[in-house]
Amino acid sequence: MEADSAGARAARRRFLQNLPATHTERDLLFVHASPRDPLNEYVHPQHAKDQGKMGTLFWLVKRCCFMGHTHVPGIFVEDQHRYFHPAEIGDHYRLGSSKVMCNVGSVGQPRDGDKRACYVLFDGNTIFFRRVDYDMAATRKKIRAIPDLDWSYWK
């Protein structure tokens, strides 16, 4: 693998810094971290019972928010004050009248005990969680080659 040049790193950083922090399509919100702090706030499964935090987050969601950041896939449901891991719901969740926040998981550095990459498909009504194997050794090597990335989860 070629060394990542300082110029390439700077160009990548400029590109990422110029992207919008949120994206909205109809009643769907897309963020990296949370509806309140699109870049940095963590929303962990245990936060589902924190009515203050979740109330504020769901207030910012019209119907459904897709997010990541924690690398822990799952569904937060507003009116149930619950978090569902994909395995609990048969790897799919059909939207109803309640607002939902969906953590899509991660394609790299999974943090829910399943080393496969996780992503979702959405057909407008149902969220489908998908898992795929990938070359973890090659990914680990690439991550460790980039000094600015945290690779502590890849020990």
N, C-alpha and C positions, 0 to 999 in steps of 0.2 A: 504494500500500500504506500502510495506517495505521501510525503509529509504535507500537511495542510499549510499553505503559505499564509503569511500575515495579511497579504492583500485579499486572499480568498476569505479569510475569517472576517476581515473588515467589511467586505462586500456583503457577506451573509448577514452580519449584524445590522448593517444599514437596511437591507431588504426587510428583515424581521421587524426592525424598529418603525418602519414606515407602513406596516400592515395595521388595519384597524383593530382595536382591542375587542370589539364585538361585531357580530353579524346577525341581522334579523331578516327573516323571511316569514311573512304573514304573522302567525302567532308563535313562531319558533325563534328562540334565542340561542346563539352559538357563542361560547366563551371558552377561554382556556381554564380558568379557575372557578369563578362564581359569578352570579348575576350582579352582586354588589361590588366586587373587586375582580374584574375580568382577568387580571394577570397574576394575582398573588394569593388570594384567600383560599385556604383549604376547607373543603367540606367533606368530612370523614363520616363513615357510617354512624358512629356514636353521636354525631350532631343531630341526627333525626329527632331525638327527644328534646333538643334544646329549642323550645317554642319561640324564644326571643330571636335567636339567630335565624331559625328556619322561617319564621313569620316575615322577617325583613327580606330574606332571599326570595321567598315565594311572592311577596308583594311586587317584586320586579319582573316576575314571569307572567306572560299572558296565558300560555298553555303548557309549553314544554321548553326546558332549557337543556341543551347538550353541553357537557363540560368534561374536564379531565383533571389534570394537575396532581391529584393524589395517586393516580395510577391504580385505583381500586374501582372496578366496574360495579354498577348497581343502579337501582332506581329509588329515588326519594319521592314519597307521595304525600302531598300537603295535608289532605283531610284525615289521613291515618297516622300522621306523625311517625312514619315508618320508613325504613330502608330495607330493600330487598336485594340480596345478592342474586346474580343471574341463575345460579343453581336452584334457588328457592322458588323461582317462577318459571322453571322449564326453559330458561334462556330466551324468553320473550315476554313482553308486557304490552297489552293493548290499552291505549289511552282511553280514558273515559271523561267524566265531567270534572275530575280533580286535577289540579295542576301537578306537574311532574318535573323533577330534575333528574336527568340521566347522566351518570358518569360513564363514559364510553370505555374506560379502561386505558390501555396503553399498547402501543406497538413498540415494545422495548421497556425494560425495567418494570415488569409486572410486580405488583405489591399485594396480591391477594392469595399467594400460595400456588397459583397456577402459572407456570413459567411460559406458557404459550402467549403469543400476542393476542390482544382482545380489541375488537372494534364492534360497531353496531351498523346495522342496516335499518332504514326507516322507510316505511311505505306510505306514510301520512297518517296512519292509525296505530300501527304496531311497531315496536322497537324490538329488533332481533339481535341478540348478542352472538358474536361469532368468535371462535378461537382458531388460531393457526400456529403450527410449528414454524420455527425459523432457526437459522443458524446462529445460535447464541454465542458460540465461540468467536465467530467473525464479527458479530455485533459488539461484543465485549471489547474486542481489539480496536474497533473503530472508535468506540466511546472513549476508551482510555487514551487514544491518540489525540484527542481534542482537549487541551488543557482547561478550557473554560467550562467543561461539563462535569457534573457531579457523578462519579462512577462508583460511589460507596456501596450501592446496591448490587454491584457486579463482582463482589469479592469471591 
